[in-house]
Amino acid sequence: MEMVPFVIFADFESFINPNSEPSSSDSNSAKVAKHTPSGFNWTCIDHRGKIIRKRTYHAEQDSENIGQIFLLDLLSPAEDLNRKVSIFEFCAREQMLLPNHLPQPLKCFFAHKIIKKKIKS
């Protein structure tokens, strides 16, 4: 398993409405309900398990495009996290140190290189 610098967990809530659209004649299944997103929650967690950011959103109007709001909502944190990862990648290329308690060889997630140096005890 490869470690990643962060992970985002997301969940959508939706209203379930009866389907008013007729089923197509060539289909073997029938749509009985339509799920209309009504809100979402996302949580971003770093590689240490610490919550970096989180957000809960509930629609105020039925006409809101929850999927679009969700994606736009993630852009700012994603850009910020990308900048942080870029800094880690640069630092990892310059100084590849490995604590003594970790197994050898170990591949650095950021620099994609085998870490050979050890931190002095």
PyMOL commands that set and color helices and strands:
alter all, ss='L'
color gray80, all
select helices_A, chain A and resi 66-94
alter helices_A, ss='H'
color red, helices_A
select strands_A, chain A and resi 6-18+33-46+51-58+97-98+106-107+114-115+117-118
alter strands_A, ss='S'
color yellow, strands_A
deselect
rebuild
show_as cartoon
